[in-house]
Amino acid sequence: MTILLTIFVYFGILLLISRLVGKGGNDAFFRGNRNSPWPIVAIGMVGASLSGVTFVSVPGMVMSGDMTYIQMCLGFIVGYFVIAFVLLPLYYKYGLTSIYSYLGRRFGGSSRKTGSIFFLISKLTGAAARLYLVCFILQHYAFSSQFSMGSWKVEVPFVVVVLFTLLLIWLYTRTSGIKALVWTDFLQTLCLIGALFIILWKAGSLLGMDMWESLENVWADSHSRMFEFSDWSSKQHFLKQFLSGVFITIVMTGLDQDMMQKNLSCKDLRSSQKDMCTYGMLFVPVNFLFLSLGVLLLQVYQQTGLPIPSKGDSLLPDLIASGVMGDTVLVFFTLGIIAAAFSSADSALTSLTTSFCIDILDIERPSSRYYARREKLRKRVHLLMITIFVLCILAFKSLDNPSVLDAIYTIAGYTYGPLLGLFAFGMFTKRHPRRMWVPAIAVASPILCFLIDHITLMSTGYKFGYEMLMFNGFLTFTGLYLSSLKNKQHPSLPAQS
């Protein structure tokens, strides 16, 4: 009941904010009327990026990889600056609503749809994986026990938890879209960070330490290792982690309609760049605190004698569920996990709706057959995305991956790689590949990567990690280059908004 009450109060606040922001048409839903305050966007993007997966998975990563995830976070900083000073100027130059419209300008309409489809696949799987973990926690730790209602015994199935969560998100995003999300994400980030500090404080107090002593204790712990330079075959090697961090940020933020849609709602390029740089600098200390929490949690397990869970993702939830940390922490943990879940899922649904409407259906073009009923169609697409989301979450439950964050980055290596190759080729060359070949190359590249990974593992024992993203992008780039060698045409492509 404590968890249910926390959810309903929090949702009521989100719905109130959505109402205060006001209703709007497609311009408010897709672009936020181009007047979002950049500091609010920057803080809100922290919550959207962290998600419930970070809240649960990052502390658990210290069990197997110590604090080496910080190497990837350092690469994130470089990636954010690349986005701010390379990609954002391009997007604002053309006044894009969907960033995949650039591919239409550069390579033609089929490439635009190809880029959008890869985004739809990537975002659906990634966001569904994040929300799956949150729904699993709610169902497993809050709703799995039987509730007595007179002579009736009620159990809440997992699918009901999923439907209930997505219904709440749909209610406050269906009208104002990105205009409301800028403000609700700001609130959700504050809740998430506040919950993190409360849990850190409680973990330290259980060990008899204040906040400063807790950080000193983390630094002295054997799990505080941050850098790996010796073992090249390890997925935690510095070069692999750092470069993966750079490119993961570029593709999962800079080439991601979800993350860019908030930035493109700022009034001008300079505001958007300040937003991106501020957000990038905040990301490292926040993740450092999550990793520090993981070290402290392991010490709490040892001190209390509780069995350490086999899955890293269960490290924090199991301790909360044991009652050791008290009801106050339970409330703040629920608040943090819900805030993180809503912050990532609501923006994902909005961006999926935007990309499908703008890139696939082209409803904003006056000559489109959908133009006259574009707002009604946008609402239907939004509901469709909710339905697909449910199916993807149920699929993740059947897979039961022990580390959701690792699964997300692995999937990204295959689905975001072609986007990396397409944008890099378009921006850094003036060549024109054959238009009909571009979709085929983008599809063939991840298939070839999968085969190469399998053959390499069988013959040498080497397993590709997050560097698969860079390799995938390189294959796409190479294929586009080869297809442009005999193509002497320099077509003047029509402008697309």
LINTA-V372702 format. One line per field, one symbol per residue. psi: psi as a letter, one per 40 degrees, with the letter a starting at -180 (. if undefined). A space follows every 10 residues. Layout:
psi->???
//
This chain:
psi->dddddddddd dddddddddd diiiaddddd efeffhhddd dddddddddd idddddddde deddebfedd dddddddddd ddddeddddd dddefidhee ddddddeidd dddddddddd dddddddddd dddddddddd ededihhhgb eihhhhiddd dddddddddd deeddebddd dddddddddd dddddddddd ddddddefia ddddddddde ideehdihed gdeieeiddd dddddddddd deddehdddd dddeeididd dddddddddd dddddddddd dddddddddd dddeeihhid hdeedddddd deedeidddd dddddddddd dddddddddd dddddddddd dfeehdeiee ddfddddddd dddddddddd dddddddddf hdhddddddd dddddedddd dddddddeie igihdddddd dddddddddd ddddddddde ehhhbeeddd dddddddddd ddeedegeig ihiihh.
//
